[in-house]
Amino acid sequence: MNKQDNIEKKLTRSFFRVAIITAVAAVLGLIALIYISGRYNSALHNFGFAQGDIGKTMFEFADLRSSLRATIGYDEQSAIDTVVQQHNESKEKFNQYFADVENTIVSSDGRKTYDEIKAELENYWKLDTQIMELGASTDREVCKQAQDIALGELAPVYNSIYDKLEKLLDVKVTQGNSLSKTLMIIEISLAAIIIFVIVLSMLFAIRVGRKISRQISEPLGKLGSRLKTFAAGDLSSPFPMVETKDEVEYMEKDASEMADNLNVLIRDIDKVLGGMASGNYTVRSEVSDRYTGDFKRLYESMRGLRDQMTDTLISIGDASKQVSVGSGDLAKAAQCLAEGATDQTQAVQELHSTISDIAETMEKSAKNAEVSYEKAEQYADQADDSRKEMDTMMLAMERINDASTRIGNIISEIESIAAQTNLLSLNASIEAARAGESGRGFAVVADQIRELANQSAQAAIDTRELIEASIKEVAEGNRSAERVSGAIESVVDGIKQIADFSKSLKVMVEEQAGAMRSAEEGINQISSVVESNAATAEEASATSQELFVQTNILDELIGQFTLEKH
């Protein structure tokens, strides 16, 4: 077979050979049938029909002799004429049959016998004509001569011819029997040959079928078993060698190429994913051109995973750096906030001391005003002394005004510190939002700081309002004192008015003293808020330090990965 034949060509060629053998058997059978039919026709024509022709010739020859004898033996002319006519008809038929016998002569012996008969017939016809001419008469003497010729000369020729016709008949019979046996032998032989060819074609077909089936089934069975192990994950075992030079071999080669390609791809995938698992995100495929068809999507997915992880880790690193910087800034801001809170605490303590002094002074003023009211009538003559006391009170009121002004300045500083604290807490909230989940706790601290700053600002506003009210009252007291000082010259006349004014002043000073106590309480609240702000600032500083440490740890973790620089 051609080495490039495929299964279809092999099967077609094998079936064609079987068909050729079968066709040969059929052709042989047809040839045998035609040959035997021809031989039978020849036997019928040359031997069967020839035997009949020879028999009819012999019959007509005997009838011809009988009519010759009757011609000699009859005495009546009409009978003689009838017999002569019969003789002529028999002679004509004999010549016709004898000529037909010549056409069936196929052997040399038959031809020789036929030629001898033909040669003797010439003598016979001469004697026959002579006898018929003599015997066709009523003259007995002439008939007697004819009879003598018939018995003496014609009879031996007749017997010789007749014997030769019998011999020719025997030759035909012998040759016919021989031909019959030969045809029988040929028929049996051809039948045996046809049967042999049929059996041979069947055996050849079975052999070829088994051979082709083995060439197909055995490699396919081995290939099927290997494909089962291949489907189970065995990609390294070799495929069975198939050298059938047909589709099975091509299938084995395709399967081997598929296994080799999968081995290459799996080793490449293992290398890429193993590199990424160990932190190397710069690893690349060395056989990217082998990722074709559906494998191309796998390659794109791996590349997308690598790029996405690289971008994510780079983003985390950038965010970590920003958080680190923000946490440092927040620590500094928290430290500044703590220092500012300490300064606020000192200022508030000073304010508290000042307000306490003012309150004490106001209480003393209230007592003095009460004493002035009680002794106004008694100490009319001491108006000058009262004037001095009023001067002293004016000086005290000036000191109160100065202290109130200083308190207002301190309140302004407190408001400024509260605003800075609020701004710092806002910045801390922003940095905590950037830090994400890690800055959630710090965001809560920042919110608490902002709430405390708002409370400080509100308390400062309330204190400012109280101090402004006190300043207004002090200013009013100063104006009253000025009026008292201007009217001291007429104190004697207006002693009751002074007493009433002293009474009013007593009430006013008591109110101022109550306001100073309220301011003192507000200052205490501010002090508590400032102390809380200081503690919160310290906690925020500690939290920012811890956040800074966590960002360093995050940087170290990201540093374990090898990333491409974008």
C-alpha positions as CSV (number, residue, x, y, z in Angstrom):
1,M,0.0,0.0,0.0
2,N,1.0,3.6,-0.5
3,K,2.5,5.0,2.6
4,Q,0.4,8.1,2.3
5,D,-2.9,6.1,2.1
6,N,-5.5,7.0,4.7
7,I,-8.1,4.6,6.1
8,E,-10.6,5.4,3.4
9,K,-8.1,4.6,0.7
10,K,-7.0,1.4,2.5
11,L,-10.5,0.2,2.8
12,T,-11.4,1.2,-0.7
13,R,-8.3,-0.5,-2.1
14,S,-8.9,-3.7,0.0
15,F,-12.6,-3.8,-1.0
16,F,-11.5,-3.1,-4.6
17,R,-9.1,-6.1,-4.5
18,V,-11.8,-8.3,-3.0
19,A,-14.2,-7.0,-5.6
20,I,-11.5,-7.8,-8.3
21,I,-11.1,-11.4,-7.0
22,T,-14.9,-11.8,-6.9
23,A,-15.2,-10.3,-10.4
24,V,-12.5,-12.7,-11.6
25,A,-14.4,-15.5,-10.2
26,A,-17.6,-14.2,-11.9
27,V,-15.7,-13.7,-15.2
28,L,-14.2,-17.2,-14.9
29,G,-17.7,-18.5,-14.3
30,L,-19.0,-16.5,-17.2
31,I,-16.2,-17.7,-19.4
32,A,-16.7,-21.2,-18.3
33,L,-20.4,-20.9,-18.9
34,I,-19.8,-19.5,-22.4
35,Y,-17.1,-22.1,-23.2
36,I,-19.2,-25.0,-21.9
37,S,-22.2,-23.6,-23.7
38,G,-20.1,-23.3,-26.9
39,R,-18.7,-26.8,-26.5
40,Y,-22.1,-28.2,-25.9
41,N,-23.4,-26.4,-28.9
42,S,-20.4,-27.8,-30.9
43,A,-21.0,-31.3,-29.4
44,L,-24.7,-31.1,-30.4
45,H,-23.8,-29.8,-33.8
46,N,-20.7,-31.9,-34.5
47,F,-21.6,-35.1,-32.6
48,G,-25.3,-35.1,-31.5
49,F,-26.8,-33.6,-34.6
50,A,-24.1,-35.3,-36.7
51,Q,-25.0,-38.7,-35.4
52,G,-28.6,-38.0,-36.4
53,D,-27.4,-36.8,-39.8
54,I,-25.3,-40.0,-40.2
55,G,-28.2,-42.1,-39.1
56,K,-30.5,-40.4,-41.6
57,T,-27.9,-40.8,-44.2
58,M,-27.6,-44.5,-43.3
59,F,-31.4,-44.8,-43.3
60,E,-31.7,-43.1,-46.7
61,F,-28.8,-45.3,-48.0
62,A,-30.7,-48.4,-46.9
63,D,-33.9,-47.1,-48.3
64,L,-32.1,-46.3,-51.5
65,R,-30.9,-49.9,-51.8
66,S,-34.4,-51.1,-51.0
67,S,-35.9,-49.0,-53.8
68,L,-33.2,-50.3,-56.1
69,R,-34.1,-53.9,-55.2
70,A,-37.8,-53.1,-55.7
71,T,-37.1,-51.6,-59.1
72,I,-35.5,-54.9,-60.1
73,G,-38.1,-57.1,-58.5
74,Y,-41.4,-55.4,-59.6
75,D,-43.0,-56.5,-62.8
76,E,-45.5,-53.7,-63.3
77,Q,-44.3,-50.6,-64.9
78,S,-46.3,-48.3,-62.7
79,A,-44.8,-49.8,-59.6
80,I,-41.4,-49.6,-61.1
81,D,-41.9,-45.9,-61.9
82,T,-43.1,-45.3,-58.4
83,V,-40.1,-47.1,-57.0
84,V,-37.8,-45.3,-59.4
85,Q,-39.2,-42.0,-58.1
86,Q,-38.7,-43.1,-54.5
87,H,-35.2,-44.1,-55.4
88,N,-34.5,-40.7,-56.9
89,E,-36.0,-38.9,-53.9
90,S,-34.0,-41.1,-51.5
91,K,-30.8,-40.4,-53.5
92,E,-31.4,-36.7,-53.3
93,K,-32.0,-36.9,-49.5
94,F,-29.0,-39.1,-49.1
95,N,-26.8,-36.6,-51.0
96,Q,-28.2,-33.8,-48.8
97,Y,-27.7,-35.7,-45.5
98,F,-24.3,-36.8,-46.6
99,A,-23.3,-33.2,-47.4
100,D,-24.6,-32.1,-44.0
101,V,-22.4,-34.8,-42.4
102,E,-19.4,-33.2,-44.1
103,N,-20.0,-30.0,-42.2
104,T,-19.7,-31.9,-38.8
105,I,-16.4,-33.6,-39.6
106,V,-14.0,-32.3,-37.0
107,S,-11.4,-35.1,-36.7
108,S,-8.8,-36.4,-39.1
109,D,-10.2,-40.0,-38.8
110,G,-13.6,-38.8,-39.6
111,R,-12.3,-36.8,-42.5
112,K,-10.5,-39.8,-43.8
113,T,-13.5,-42.1,-43.5
114,Y,-15.7,-39.5,-45.0
115,D,-13.4,-39.1,-48.0
116,E,-13.3,-42.9,-48.4
117,I,-17.1,-43.1,-48.4
118,K,-17.2,-40.2,-50.9
119,A,-14.7,-42.0,-53.2
120,E,-16.7,-45.3,-53.0
121,L,-19.9,-43.4,-53.6
122,E,-18.7,-42.5,-57.1
123,N,-18.4,-46.2,-58.0
124,Y,-21.6,-46.9,-56.2
125,W,-23.6,-44.3,-58.1
126,K,-22.2,-45.6,-61.4
127,L,-23.3,-49.1,-60.5
128,D,-26.6,-47.8,-59.2
129,T,-27.3,-45.9,-62.4
130,Q,-26.5,-48.9,-64.4
131,I,-28.7,-51.2,-62.4
132,M,-31.6,-48.6,-62.4
133,E,-31.3,-48.4,-66.2
134,L,-31.4,-52.2,-66.5
135,G,-33.8,-53.0,-63.7
136,A,-36.4,-50.3,-64.5
137,S,-37.9,-52.7,-67.1
138,T,-40.4,-55.5,-67.2
139,D,-38.0,-57.6,-69.1
140,R,-37.0,-60.2,-66.7
141,E,-33.8,-61.0,-68.5
142,V,-32.6,-57.5,-68.2
143,C,-33.7,-57.4,-64.7
144,K,-31.8,-60.6,-64.1
145,Q,-28.6,-58.9,-65.4
146,A,-29.3,-55.9,-63.1
147,Q,-29.8,-58.2,-60.2
148,D,-26.5,-60.0,-60.9
149,I,-24.7,-56.7,-61.0
150,A,-26.4,-55.6,-57.8
151,L,-25.5,-58.8,-56.0
152,G,-22.1,-59.3,-57.5
153,E,-20.7,-55.7,-57.7
154,L,-23.0,-53.3,-55.9
155,A,-23.5,-55.3,-52.7
156,P,-19.8,-55.2,-51.7
157,V,-19.6,-51.5,-52.4
158,Y,-22.8,-51.0,-50.5
159,N,-21.6,-53.0,-47.5
160,S,-18.3,-51.1,-47.5
161,I,-20.0,-47.8,-47.6
162,Y,-22.5,-48.8,-45.0
163,D,-19.7,-50.1,-42.7
164,K,-17.8,-46.9,-43.2
165,L,-20.9,-44.9,-42.3
166,E,-21.2,-47.0,-39.2
167,K,-17.6,-46.4,-38.5
168,L,-18.1,-42.7,-38.9
169,L,-21.1,-42.9,-36.6
170,D,-18.9,-44.8,-34.0
171,V,-16.3,-42.1,-34.4
172,K,-18.9,-39.4,-33.7
173,V,-20.2,-41.4,-30.7
174,T,-16.7,-41.9,-29.4
175,Q,-15.7,-38.3,-29.9
176,G,-19.1,-37.1,-28.5
177,N,-18.6,-39.2,-25.3
178,S,-15.0,-38.0,-25.0
179,L,-16.1,-34.4,-25.4
180,S,-18.9,-35.0,-22.9
181,K,-16.3,-36.3,-20.4
182,T,-14.0,-33.5,-21.2
183,L,-16.8,-31.0,-20.7
184,M,-17.7,-32.6,-17.5
185,I,-14.1,-32.5,-16.2
186,I,-13.9,-28.8,-17.4
187,E,-17.2,-28.1,-15.7
188,I,-16.1,-29.7,-12.4
189,S,-12.7,-28.0,-12.7
190,L,-14.2,-24.6,-13.3
191,A,-16.7,-25.1,-10.5
192,A,-13.8,-26.0,-8.2
193,I,-11.8,-23.0,-9.5
194,I,-14.8,-20.7,-8.9
195,I,-15.4,-22.1,-5.5
196,F,-11.6,-21.8,-4.7
197,V,-11.6,-18.2,-5.9
198,I,-14.7,-17.4,-3.9
199,V,-13.2,-19.0,-0.8
200,L,-9.9,-17.3,-1.5
201,S,-11.7,-13.9,-1.9
202,M,-13.6,-14.6,1.4
203,L,-10.3,-15.5,3.2
204,F,-8.6,-12.5,1.7
205,A,-11.4,-10.2,2.7
206,I,-11.4,-11.6,6.2
207,R,-7.6,-11.3,6.4
208,V,-7.7,-7.8,5.0
209,G,-10.6,-6.9,7.3
210,R,-8.8,-8.2,10.4
211,K,-5.6,-6.5,9.4
212,I,-7.2,-3.2,8.8
213,S,-9.3,-3.6,12.0
214,R,-6.2,-4.4,14.0
215,Q,-4.4,-1.4,12.4
216,I,-7.3,0.8,13.5
217,S,-8.5,-0.8,16.7
218,E,-5.1,-1.5,18.4
219,P,-3.7,2.0,17.9
220,L,-7.0,3.5,18.7
221,G,-7.3,1.4,21.9
222,K,-3.8,2.4,23.0
223,L,-4.5,6.0,22.1
224,G,-7.9,5.9,23.9
225,S,-6.2,4.5,27.1
226,R,-3.5,7.2,26.9
227,L,-6.2,9.9,26.3
228,K,-8.0,8.6,29.5
229,T,-4.8,9.2,31.5
230,F,-4.3,12.4,29.7
231,A,-7.8,13.5,30.7
232,A,-7.0,12.5,34.3
233,G,-4.1,14.9,34.3
234,D,-1.1,12.8,33.1
235,L,0.5,15.1,30.6
236,S,4.1,13.8,30.8
237,S,3.7,10.2,29.8
238,P,4.5,9.5,26.1
239,F,1.8,8.7,23.6
240,P,1.9,5.2,22.0
241,M,3.9,5.1,18.7
242,V,1.6,4.6,15.7
243,E,3.1,4.0,12.3
244,T,0.0,3.2,10.3
245,K,0.5,6.3,8.0
246,D,-3.2,7.1,8.2
247,E,-5.6,9.1,10.2
248,V,-4.8,7.2,13.4
249,E,-1.1,8.1,13.1
250,Y,-2.1,11.7,12.4
251,M,-4.5,11.6,15.4
252,E,-1.6,10.3,17.6
253,K,0.7,13.1,16.3
254,D,-2.0,15.7,16.9
255,A,-2.6,14.4,20.4
256,S,1.2,14.3,21.1
257,E,1.5,17.9,19.8
258,M,-1.5,18.9,22.0
259,A,0.1,17.3,25.0
260,D,3.4,19.0,24.3
261,N,1.7,22.3,23.9
262,L,-0.3,21.9,27.1
263,N,2.9,20.9,29.0
264,V,4.7,24.0,27.7
265,L,1.7,26.2,28.7
266,I,1.2,24.6,32.1
267,R,5.0,24.9,32.9
268,D,4.8,28.6,31.7
269,I,1.6,29.2,33.8
270,D,3.3,27.5,36.8
271,K,6.3,29.7,36.4
272,V,4.3,32.9,36.1
273,L,1.9,32.2,38.9
274,G,4.8,30.8,41.1
275,G,6.7,34.0,40.5
276,M,3.7,36.1,41.5
277,A,3.1,33.9,44.5
278,S,6.7,34.6,45.7
279,G,6.2,38.3,45.2
280,N,7.8,38.8,41.8
281,Y,5.3,40.7,39.7
282,T,7.8,41.5,36.9
283,V,7.7,37.9,35.7
284,R,6.5,37.4,32.1
285,S,5.5,34.6,29.9
286,E,8.3,33.1,27.7
287,V,5.9,31.5,25.2
288,S,3.2,34.1,24.8
289,D,2.9,33.1,21.1
290,R,1.7,29.6,22.2
291,Y,-1.4,31.0,23.8
292,T,-3.8,30.7,20.9
293,G,-7.6,30.2,20.7
294,D,-9.2,29.9,24.1
295,F,-5.8,29.8,25.8
296,K,-5.4,33.4,24.8
297,R,-8.1,34.5,27.2
298,L,-6.2,32.6,30.0
299,Y,-3.0,34.5,29.0
300,E,-4.9,37.8,29.1
301,S,-6.4,36.9,32.5
302,M,-3.0,36.2,34.0
303,R,-1.5,39.4,32.5
304,G,-4.6,41.3,33.8
305,L,-4.1,39.7,37.3
306,R,-0.4,40.7,37.3
307,D,-1.1,44.3,36.2
308,Q,-4.0,44.7,38.6
309,M,-2.0,43.4,41.5
310,T,0.9,45.6,40.5
311,D,-1.3,48.7,40.3
312,T,-3.0,47.7,43.6
313,L,0.2,47.2,45.5
314,I,1.7,50.4,44.0
315,S,-1.5,52.3,45.1
316,I,-1.2,50.8,48.6
317,G,2.4,51.9,48.7
318,D,1.5,55.4,47.7
319,A,-1.3,55.5,50.2
320,S,1.0,54.2,52.9
321,K,3.5,57.0,52.1
322,Q,0.7,59.5,52.2
323,V,-0.6,58.1,55.5
324,S,2.9,58.1,56.9
325,V,3.4,61.7,55.9
326,G,-0.1,62.6,57.2
327,S,0.5,60.7,60.5
328,G,3.7,62.7,61.0
329,D,2.0,66.0,60.3
330,L,-0.9,64.9,62.6
331,A,1.6,64.0,65.3
332,K,3.2,67.4,65.0
333,A,-0.3,69.1,64.9
334,A,-1.4,67.0,67.9
335,Q,1.8,68.1,69.8
336,C,1.2,71.7,68.9
337,L,-2.4,71.2,70.0
338,A,-1.2,69.7,73.3
339,E,1.2,72.6,73.9
340,G,-1.5,75.1,73.0
341,A,-3.9,73.3,75.4
342,T,-1.2,73.7,78.1
343,D,-0.9,77.4,77.4
344,Q,-4.7,77.6,77.4
345,T,-4.7,75.9,80.8
346,Q,-2.2,78.4,82.2
347,A,-4.2,81.4,80.7
348,V,-7.4,80.0,82.1
349,Q,-5.8,79.6,85.5
350,E,-4.7,83.2,85.4
351,L,-8.1,84.2,84.2
352,H,-9.6,82.2,87.0
353,S,-7.3,83.9,89.5
354,T,-8.2,87.3,88.1
355,I,-11.9,86.7,88.1
356,S,-11.6,85.4,91.7
357,D,-9.9,88.6,92.7
358,I,-12.6,90.6,90.9
359,A,-15.3,88.7,92.6
360,E,-13.7,89.2,96.0
361,T,-13.3,92.9,95.2
362,M,-16.9,93.1,94.1
363,E,-18.0,91.4,97.3
364,K,-15.9,93.8,99.3
365,S,-17.4,96.7,97.3
366,A,-20.8,95.3,98.0
367,K,-20.0,95.2,101.7
368,N,-18.5,98.7,101.6
369,A,-21.6,99.9,99.7
370,E,-23.8,98.4,102.4
371,V,-21.7,100.0,105.1
372,S,-21.9,103.3,103.2
373,Y,-25.7,102.9,103.0
374,E,-26.0,102.1,106.7
375,K,-23.7,104.9,107.9
376,A,-24.5,107.5,105.3
377,E,-26.6,109.6,107.6
378,Q,-24.2,109.0,110.5
379,Y,-21.1,109.9,108.5
380,A,-22.3,112.9,106.7
381,D,-19.6,114.9,108.2
382,Q,-17.2,112.3,106.9
383,A,-18.2,113.1,103.3
384,D,-14.7,114.1,102.5
385,D,-13.5,110.7,103.7
386,S,-16.2,109.1,101.6
387,R,-15.0,111.1,98.7
388,K,-11.6,109.5,99.2
389,E,-13.2,106.1,99.5
390,M,-15.0,106.9,96.3
391,D,-11.7,107.7,94.7
392,T,-10.3,104.5,96.0
393,M,-13.4,102.7,94.6
394,M,-12.9,104.4,91.3
395,L,-9.3,103.2,91.2
396,A,-10.6,99.7,92.0
397,M,-13.2,100.1,89.3
398,E,-10.4,101.0,86.9
399,R,-8.5,98.0,88.0
400,I,-11.6,95.9,87.4
401,N,-12.0,97.5,84.0
402,D,-8.3,96.7,83.2
403,A,-8.8,93.1,84.5
404,S,-12.0,92.8,82.4
405,T,-10.0,94.0,79.3
406,R,-7.3,91.5,80.0
407,I,-9.9,88.8,80.5
408,G,-11.4,89.8,77.1
409,N,-7.9,89.4,75.5
410,I,-7.5,86.0,77.1
411,I,-11.0,85.0,75.8
412,S,-9.9,86.1,72.3
413,E,-6.8,83.9,72.7
414,I,-9.1,81.0,73.9
415,E,-11.3,81.5,70.9
416,S,-8.3,81.6,68.6
417,I,-7.0,78.4,70.2
418,A,-10.4,76.8,69.9
419,A,-10.5,77.7,66.2
420,Q,-7.0,76.3,65.6
421,T,-8.1,73.2,67.5
422,N,-11.2,72.9,65.3
423,L,-9.0,73.3,62.2
424,L,-6.6,70.7,63.5
425,S,-9.4,68.3,64.2
426,L,-10.8,68.9,60.6
427,N,-7.3,68.2,59.1
428,A,-7.1,65.1,61.3
429,S,-10.5,63.9,60.0
430,I,-9.3,64.4,56.4
431,E,-6.1,62.4,57.1
432,A,-8.1,59.7,58.9
433,A,-10.4,59.4,55.8
434,R,-7.4,59.1,53.6
435,A,-6.0,56.3,55.8
436,G,-9.1,54.3,55.3
437,E,-9.9,51.5,57.7
438,S,-6.7,52.1,59.7
439,G,-7.6,55.7,60.4
440,R,-11.2,55.0,61.6
441,G,-10.2,55.2,65.3
442,F,-8.3,58.3,64.7
443,A,-11.3,59.9,63.0
444,V,-13.3,59.3,66.2
445,V,-10.6,61.1,68.2
446,A,-10.6,63.9,65.7
447,D,-14.3,64.3,66.0
448,Q,-14.0,64.3,69.8
449,I,-11.4,67.0,69.5
450,R,-13.5,69.1,67.2
451,E,-16.5,68.7,69.6
452,L,-14.3,69.8,72.5
453,A,-13.0,72.8,70.5
454,N,-16.6,73.8,69.7
455,Q,-17.5,73.5,73.4
456,S,-14.4,75.6,74.2
457,A,-15.4,78.2,71.7
458,Q,-18.9,78.3,73.0
459,A,-17.7,78.7,76.6
460,A,-15.3,81.4,75.5
461,I,-18.2,83.2,73.8
462,D,-20.3,82.9,76.9
463,T,-17.5,84.1,79.1
464,R,-16.9,87.0,76.7
465,E,-20.6,87.9,76.9
466,L,-20.3,87.9,80.7
467,I,-17.1,89.9,80.7
468,E,-18.6,92.4,78.3
469,A,-21.5,92.7,80.5
470,S,-19.1,93.1,83.5
471,I,-17.2,95.7,81.5
472,K,-20.4,97.5,80.8
473,E,-21.3,97.3,84.5
474,V,-17.8,98.5,85.5
475,A,-18.1,101.4,83.0
476,E,-21.5,102.2,84.5
477,G,-19.9,102.0,87.9
478,N,-17.2,104.4,86.8
479,R,-19.7,106.8,85.5
480,S,-21.6,106.5,88.7
481,A,-18.4,107.0,90.7
482,E,-17.7,110.1,88.6
483,R,-21.1,111.4,89.3
484,V,-20.6,110.6,93.0
485,S,-17.2,112.3,92.9
486,G,-18.8,115.4,91.2
487,A,-21.6,115.5,93.6
488,I,-19.5,114.9,96.7
489,E,-19.3,118.6,97.3
490,S,-23.0,118.6,97.8
491,V,-22.9,115.4,99.8
492,V,-24.3,117.0,102.8
493,D,-27.3,118.1,101.0
494,G,-27.7,114.9,99.0
495,I,-26.7,112.4,101.7
496,K,-29.9,110.5,101.3
497,Q,-29.4,110.4,97.6
498,I,-25.9,109.0,98.3
499,A,-27.5,106.5,100.6
500,D,-30.0,105.5,98.0
501,F,-27.2,105.4,95.4
502,S,-25.1,103.3,97.8
503,K,-28.0,100.9,98.2
504,S,-28.4,100.7,94.4
505,L,-24.6,100.3,94.1
506,K,-24.8,97.5,96.7
507,V,-27.4,95.7,94.6
508,M,-25.4,96.3,91.4
509,V,-22.1,95.1,92.9
510,E,-23.8,92.0,94.3
511,E,-25.1,91.3,90.8
512,Q,-21.6,91.9,89.4
513,A,-20.2,89.6,92.0
514,G,-22.8,87.0,91.0
515,A,-21.8,87.5,87.3
516,M,-18.1,87.2,88.3
517,R,-19.0,83.9,90.1
518,S,-20.8,82.7,87.0
519,A,-17.8,83.7,84.9
520,E,-15.6,81.8,87.4
521,E,-17.7,78.7,86.9
522,G,-17.5,79.2,83.1
523,I,-13.7,79.5,83.4
524,N,-13.7,76.3,85.4
525,Q,-15.7,74.6,82.6
526,I,-13.2,76.1,80.1
527,S,-10.4,74.7,82.2
528,S,-11.9,71.2,82.1
529,V,-12.4,71.5,78.4
530,V,-8.8,72.6,77.9
531,E,-7.5,69.8,80.0
532,S,-9.7,67.4,78.0
533,N,-8.3,68.9,74.8
534,A,-4.8,68.4,76.1
535,A,-5.5,64.8,77.0
536,T,-7.1,64.2,73.6
537,A,-4.2,65.9,71.9
538,E,-1.8,63.6,73.7
539,E,-3.9,60.6,72.7
540,A,-4.0,61.8,69.1
541,S,-0.3,62.2,69.1
542,A,0.1,58.6,70.4
543,T,-2.3,57.4,67.8
544,S,-0.5,59.2,65.0
545,Q,2.8,57.6,66.2
546,E,1.2,54.2,66.2
547,L,-0.3,54.9,62.7
548,F,3.2,55.9,61.6
549,V,4.6,52.6,62.8
550,Q,1.8,50.7,61.0
551,T,2.6,52.5,57.8
552,N,6.3,51.5,58.1
553,I,5.2,47.9,58.6
554,L,2.9,48.2,55.5
555,D,5.9,49.6,53.5
556,E,8.0,46.7,54.6
557,L,5.3,44.3,53.4
558,I,4.9,46.0,50.1
559,G,8.7,46.0,49.8
560,Q,8.6,42.2,49.7
561,F,7.0,42.4,46.2
562,T,9.0,43.1,43.0
563,L,6.9,45.5,40.9
564,E,7.3,47.1,37.6
565,K,7.9,50.8,37.6
566,H,5.2,52.8,35.8
